[in-house]
Amino acid sequence: MQLVLHAGAHFTEEERLLRCLLRNTQGFSRRGVAVPGPGKYRGLLKETMTALQGAAPSPDARDILLDVILDDDSADRMILSHMFLFGAPREIVRDGAIYKHAPERMARLAALFEHDDVELFLAMRNPGTFLPAIFEHAPQEDMDSFLRGVSPFEFKWSNTLAEIRAAAPSVKITTWCFEDMPMIWAQIIRALAALETDEKIVGGFDLLSDIMSKEGMTRFRAYLKAHPTITEKQKPRVISAFLDKFAIDDQIEEELNAPGWTEDDIDDLTELYEQDMDTVAQIPGVTVITP
């Protein structure tokens, strides 16, 4: 079994991604890819993770779990999407780490599915916007208390991914930048299902249609129809060009709730994030989807 775990990150269109996967359930099924409804496994995975704390999985735990989740025993690949796999928003940042509990939890799941091919799909997002998005759901009233005195410049995705790899070296990781998602949406869906780059999917422009004007989408689709030889690798550049002209400002601009931060702080965090992406790309076992 190829077990694919999509674990968010939070505030990276994670639920929209799941809805797109579910729209493709029938087509994926014909390729041996199962996309169970989240009600079948989210609570079950949480219970399983709790049961595995400090204990090795029982010999039949894996088979029992799959029997409950899967209706079709013939599936070769199963995609489970659970953005709370590594914790609720209030637990995301601890001691200068993003998803501090992720390495331990992935190690438990790797042990449970030790004879399967386990893959983790996890989006990254600029800490300059990611931390304020989490702060919106936190009980603290100021950023310093929320971050428990740790500098926001300490939070790096490369640390999180490297620690997951160290804790669960058999687990392959696929990641991407939230900021690139309008250009690579279809690539992400295909990667989750292990499809070839030219295979048809439903909802390849789901995110794009929400952030581009109707006129822009009409012209974009007309452009693709008039240029049928455009490859999937070329589409991100086309999408970027249309977004430059037809993006809906209200949909792409975000007001940040980051009390105490300056514009320079956010610019510096963005620059650090871009540098961190170079580090992420060098981690063995990590694949980065880019436009």
C-alpha positions in Angstrom: 0.0 0.0 0.0 1.1 3.5 -0.8 -0.2 5.6 2.1 -0.3 9.4 1.4 -0.8 11.7 4.3 -1.7 15.3 3.5 -1.1 17.2 6.8 -1.8 20.8 5.8 -0.2 23.0 6.7 -3.0 25.0 8.4 -4.1 28.1 6.5 -2.8 26.8 3.1 -6.1 26.0 1.4 -6.0 22.6 3.0 -9.8 22.0 3.0 -10.1 23.3 -0.6 -7.4 20.8 -1.6 -9.3 17.9 0.0 -12.6 19.0 -1.7 -10.7 18.8 -5.1 -9.4 15.4 -4.3 -12.9 14.2 -3.4 -14.2 15.5 -6.7 -11.7 13.2 -8.4 -12.6 10.1 -6.4 -14.2 8.2 -9.3 -11.4 8.9 -11.7 -8.7 8.2 -9.2 -10.4 4.9 -8.2 -10.0 3.6 -11.8 -6.3 4.1 -11.3 -6.2 2.3 -8.0 -6.1 5.4 -5.9 -8.6 5.7 -3.0 -9.7 9.0 -1.5 -11.9 8.1 1.5 -14.2 10.7 3.0 -12.6 12.4 6.0 -15.3 11.2 8.4 -14.0 7.6 7.9 -10.5 8.3 9.3 -9.9 11.6 11.0 -11.3 10.6 14.4 -9.8 7.1 14.0 -6.3 8.5 13.2 -6.5 10.7 16.3 -7.4 7.7 18.5 -4.7 5.6 16.9 -2.0 8.3 17.5 -3.1 8.5 21.1 -2.9 4.7 21.5 0.6 4.6 20.0 2.0 7.0 22.6 4.8 5.0 24.3 3.6 1.7 22.9 4.4 -0.3 19.8 1.5 -1.0 17.4 -0.1 -4.4 17.7 0.6 -6.9 14.9 -2.9 -6.5 13.4 -3.4 -2.8 14.1 -2.5 -1.7 10.6 -4.9 -4.2 8.9 -7.8 -3.3 11.2 -7.3 0.4 10.5 -7.3 -0.1 6.7 -10.3 -2.4 6.8 -12.3 0.3 8.5 -11.1 3.1 6.2 -11.1 1.3 2.8 -14.2 0.1 1.1 -12.3 -1.2 -1.9 -9.5 -3.6 -1.0 -8.0 -3.3 -4.5 -6.7 0.2 -3.9 -2.9 0.5 -4.3 -2.7 4.0 -3.1 -4.7 5.8 -0.4 -4.8 9.5 0.3 -5.7 10.8 3.8 -6.0 14.5 4.4 -5.9 15.6 8.0 -4.6 19.1 8.9 -4.8 18.3 12.6 -2.5 15.4 12.3 0.3 17.4 13.9 -1.9 19.4 16.2 -4.5 22.1 16.4 -3.6 25.7 15.6 -2.9 26.5 19.2 -0.3 23.8 19.2 1.5 24.6 16.0 4.3 26.8 17.3 6.4 25.8 20.3 9.9 26.6 21.3 10.8 28.1 18.0 9.6 25.2 16.0 6.7 24.8 13.5 4.8 21.6 14.2 7.0 20.5 17.1 5.2 17.2 17.5 5.4 16.3 13.8 8.6 14.2 14.0 7.4 12.0 16.8 3.9 11.5 15.3 5.4 10.6 11.9 7.7 8.1 13.5 4.7 6.5 15.1 2.8 6.3 11.8 5.9 5.0 10.1 6.1 2.2 12.6 2.4 1.4 12.2 2.8 1.2 8.4 6.3 -0.2 8.4 5.7 -2.5 5.4 4.0 0.2 3.4 5.3 3.2 1.4 4.4 6.2 3.5 4.5 9.7 1.9 3.9 13.0 3.7 2.5 16.0 1.7 2.9 19.3 3.6 2.6 22.9 2.3 4.9 25.6 3.6 4.0 29.3 4.1 5.9 32.4 4.8 6.2 32.8 8.6 5.7 36.5 8.0 2.0 35.7 7.2 1.7 32.2 8.7 2.4 33.2 12.3 -0.1 36.0 12.2 -2.7 33.7 10.7 -2.2 31.3 13.6 -2.2 34.2 16.1 -5.7 35.0 15.0 -6.8 31.8 16.6 -4.6 32.0 19.7 -5.8 33.1 23.2 -2.8 35.5 23.7 -3.2 39.2 23.1 0.3 40.0 21.8 2.7 38.3 19.5 5.5 38.0 22.1 3.3 36.0 24.5 2.0 33.9 21.6 5.5 33.0 20.5 6.5 32.6 24.2 9.4 35.0 23.9 10.9 33.3 20.9 11.9 35.5 17.9 9.8 35.0 14.8 13.1 34.6 12.9 13.7 31.3 14.6 10.8 29.5 12.8 12.1 27.7 9.8 10.4 25.1 7.7 13.8 23.4 6.9 14.2 22.6 10.6 10.7 20.9 10.7 11.2 18.9 7.6 14.8 17.8 8.5 13.6 16.7 11.9 10.7 14.7 10.4 13.1 13.0 8.0 15.5 12.2 10.9 12.6 10.7 13.0 11.0 8.8 10.1 13.7 8.3 7.4 11.5 5.9 5.4 8.9 8.6 4.8 9.2 10.6 1.6 8.1 14.2 1.9 6.6 16.4 -0.9 6.2 20.1 -0.1 5.5 23.4 -1.9 5.0 27.0 -1.1 1.5 28.3 -0.3 2.3 31.4 -2.3 2.8 29.3 -5.4 -0.4 27.3 -5.2 -2.4 29.2 -7.8 0.2 28.3 -10.4 0.9 24.7 -9.2 -2.6 23.6 -8.0 -3.0 20.8 -10.6 0.6 19.7 -10.1 -0.1 19.2 -6.4 -3.3 17.2 -7.1 -1.5 14.9 -9.6 1.4 14.4 -7.2 -0.9 13.4 -4.4 -2.4 10.7 -6.7 0.9 9.8 -8.4 -0.4 10.7 -11.9 1.5 11.7 -14.9 1.8 15.4 -15.7 -0.6 15.2 -18.7 -3.3 13.1 -17.1 -6.7 14.8 -16.8 -8.1 15.8 -13.4 -11.2 17.6 -12.2 -10.8 21.1 -10.7 -7.3 21.9 -11.9 -8.2 25.6 -11.7 -10.3 25.6 -8.5 -8.1 28.0 -6.6 -7.3 30.2 -9.7 -11.0 30.8 -10.4 -11.5 32.3 -6.9 -8.7 34.8 -7.2 -9.0 35.8 -10.9 -11.8 37.9 -12.3 -14.5 36.2 -14.5 -13.2 38.1 -17.5 -9.7 36.8 -16.7 -10.8 33.2 -16.4 -12.7 33.5 -19.7 -9.7 34.9 -21.5 -7.4 32.3 -19.8 -9.5 29.4 -20.9 -9.8 30.8 -24.4 -6.0 31.2 -24.5 -5.5 27.6 -23.5 -8.0 26.4 -26.1 -6.3 28.5 -28.8 -2.9 27.1 -27.8 -3.5 23.3 -27.3 0.2 22.5 -27.4 1.0 24.3 -24.1 2.5 21.8 -21.7 1.7 21.4 -18.0 5.2 22.8 -17.3 4.4 25.9 -19.3 1.1 26.6 -17.7 2.4 28.1 -14.5 4.0 30.9 -16.5 0.8 31.5 -18.4 -1.2 31.6 -15.1 1.2 34.0 -13.6 0.9 36.4 -16.6 -2.9 36.3 -16.4 -2.9 36.9 -12.6 -0.7 39.9 -13.1 -3.5 41.5 -15.1 -6.7 39.9 -13.8 -6.2 39.0 -10.1 -8.9 40.1 -7.7 -7.0 42.4 -5.3 -9.4 41.6 -2.3 -8.7 37.9 -2.8 -4.9 38.0 -2.9 -4.2 40.8 -0.4 -4.2 40.0 3.2 -4.4 42.1 6.3 -2.0 40.8 8.9 -2.8 40.9 12.6 0.8 41.0 14.0 0.9 43.6 16.8 4.4 44.9 17.4 5.7 43.9 14.0 6.8 46.5 11.4 6.8 46.3 7.6 10.6 45.8 7.8 10.1 42.8 10.1 7.7 41.2 7.6 10.1 42.0 4.7 13.0 40.4 6.6 10.9 37.3 7.4 10.0 37.0 3.8 13.6 37.2 2.7 14.6 34.6 5.3 11.8 32.3 4.1 13.0 32.5 0.5 16.5 31.6 1.7 15.1 28.8 3.8 13.5 27.3 0.6 16.9 26.8 -0.8 17.8 24.8 2.4 14.6 22.7 2.1 15.4 21.8 -1.5 18.7 20.2 -0.3 17.2 17.9 2.3 17.5 14.3 1.1 14.1 12.6 0.6 12.3 15.9 0.2 10.6 16.9 -3.2 9.6 20.5 -3.7 6.9 21.3 -6.2 7.6 24.6 -7.9 6.1 26.6 -10.8 
